[in-house]
Amino acid sequence: MIRRVFRPESLERLWPLLADGARAMAGGTDLLVRREGQAPMDVALLEGIAELAGIAEEQGLVRLGALASHSSLAAHGLVRERLPVLAQALSTLGSPLVRNMGTLGGNIATASPAGDTLPPLYALDALVELASQDGRRRMPLGDMILGPGRTALSPGEIVAAVLVRPPAADARQHFEKVGRRGALAIAVASLAAVISRDADGRVREARLAVGSVGPTVLRCPAAEAALTGQLLTQDVLQEAAGRIRAAVLPIDDLRATAAYRRQVAGNLLLRLAAREA
């Protein structure tokens, strides 16, 4: 339940509200659901803070404002052209209402292992820019997310932006997930891949990130190493898929068994490689 709502128009006006115990809220698609049945809270809406919005390229990095909605990101030319793996993931996220209301910063701060934006951002080696009354700092996304619903955000600190250095133009980027239904599905397992190949078809660099198969999204360095320097033959792909299955830490829940998740995580690499061959 919400007790009071504040609408700060700048970060300077936001900081005192957070210091007094208000919760920062953007789209509210996760926060309001998680707070149902809990004590009333004060909310500071971020929607009027221009410093947290916008999508732009600066100094070789694509800067994605934390307030950017999923739908605006998916439709933005810069994201579609330079970061298609993220655009693909965003197009599968929730319902049109959730995509229109939900924000990138909120999806990250929720720190769900099943968050659809997270595997692409892990595979893109994304940085997060965090802001507080004390200033700003940057860190790898993988260092910020500590576990389900747990982050390295300090009290009074928010996600301000995500920064990504676009892969080389010849890199293949792809995202795929498996859910219990074709639409509005929470991922049973998901995989984001960024793969660069030389002229002879050998893999120059591979970045793989899997979601919904552990307490956080996982990069798979062993699987990446199995692909690097190799042609994408069936034997090489099967070896890499096996290394993914060995690396993941799935659980049984209402959506799938751990064994099923483990198998699917490896299979997604085979499916992605077939599509990108």
Stockholm file with secondary structure:
# STOCKHOLM 1.0

chainA/1-277         MIRRVFRPESLERLWPLLADGARAMAGGTDLLVRREGQAPMDVALLEGIAELAGIAEEQGLVRLGALASHSSLAAHGLVRERLPVLAQALSTLGSPLVRNMGTLGGNIATASPAGDTLPPLYALDALVELASQDGRRRMPLGDMILGPGRTALSPGEIVAAVLVRPPAADARQHFEKVGRRGALAIAVASLAAVISRDADGRVREARLAVGSVGPTVLRCPAAEAALTGQLLTQDVLQEAAGRIRAAVLPIDDLRATAAYRRQVAGNLLLRLAAREA
#=GR chainA/1-277 SS CEEEEECCSSHHHHHHHHHTTCEEESSCTTHHHHTTTSCCEEEEECTTCGGGCCEEEETTEEEEETTCBHHHHHHCHHHHHHCHHHHHHHHTSSCHHHHHHCBHHHHHHHTCTTCTTHHHHHHTTCEEEEEETTEEEEEEHHHHEEETTEECCCTTCEEEEEEECCCCTTCEEEEEEECSSSSSCCCSEEEEEEEEECTTSCEEEEEEEEESSSSSCEECHHHHHHHBTSCCCHHHHHHHHHHHHHHCCCCCCSSCCHHHHHHHHHHHHHHHHHHHC
#=GC SS_cons         CEEEEECCSSHHHHHHHHHTTCEEESSCTTHHHHTTTSCCEEEEECTTCGGGCCEEEETTEEEEETTCBHHHHHHCHHHHHHCHHHHHHHHTSSCHHHHHHCBHHHHHHHTCTTCTTHHHHHHTTCEEEEEETTEEEEEEHHHHEEETTEECCCTTCEEEEEEECCCCTTCEEEEEEECSSSSSCCCSEEEEEEEEECTTSCEEEEEEEEESSSSSCEECHHHHHHHBTSCCCHHHHHHHHHHHHHHCCCCCCSSCCHHHHHHHHHHHHHHHHHHHC
//
